[in-house]
Amino acid sequence: MINENDYLNGEEKRIAEEIQKMELRDVPPTFSDSVMNSIKKEKTPWWKKILQWINSPIELRLTPLRVGLTVSLALLVIFLFPRDEQVPPPAANVVSVHFEFKAPYDDVQKVSVIGSFNDWSAESASMRYDNTTGIWIYETNLQPGDHEYVFLVNGNIVVPDPKANHYRKDGFGSINSIVSVRSNEHAI
């Protein structure tokens, strides 16, 4: 059987024997406090204190009274402060715009005009197919100004208008067509 002392050299054996001979004593109750008080505390910079505060968890205790007060305060804020409601533009300010799209391939089932004027919503601007001309058509009223748009083919293919006079990069690697509405009559 191998004893742990077999791995120790002569000096280490002597020290181990001396330790075994030592009398065990209880640690005085003030020992921990005296050690901790002797350690110099490092001053924490203000920015570290802020980071610690931001990252520290917050205990939240809910009571029916607190919940009721919070809901009441939220309702007061909602109903007392006026909301910035968007007023629809007067009808005299809008211009009729006509969009046309000739599909470059045959298996097109649905085309929509999506753009800045309809919050890029395909549902609100579905084009209708004209069987006699083979062209997809959409008509709407727009405010004067520049409006970005593209055609959404079959719900997943984005196609800029090949007949547009102006284009703009969209910041996501694609190109949007631009319609500039300036007069009372306008066709795309």
ABEGO torsion letter per residue (X at the ends): XBBAAAABBAAAAAAAAAAAABBBBBBBAAAAAAAAAABBBBBBBAAAAAAAAAABBBBBBBBAAAAAAAAAAAAAAAAABBBBBBBBBBAAABBBBBBBBBBABAABABBBBBBAAAGGBAAABBBBBBAAAGBBBBBBBBBBEBBBBBBBBGGABBBBBAABABBBBAGAGBBBBBBBBABABBBX
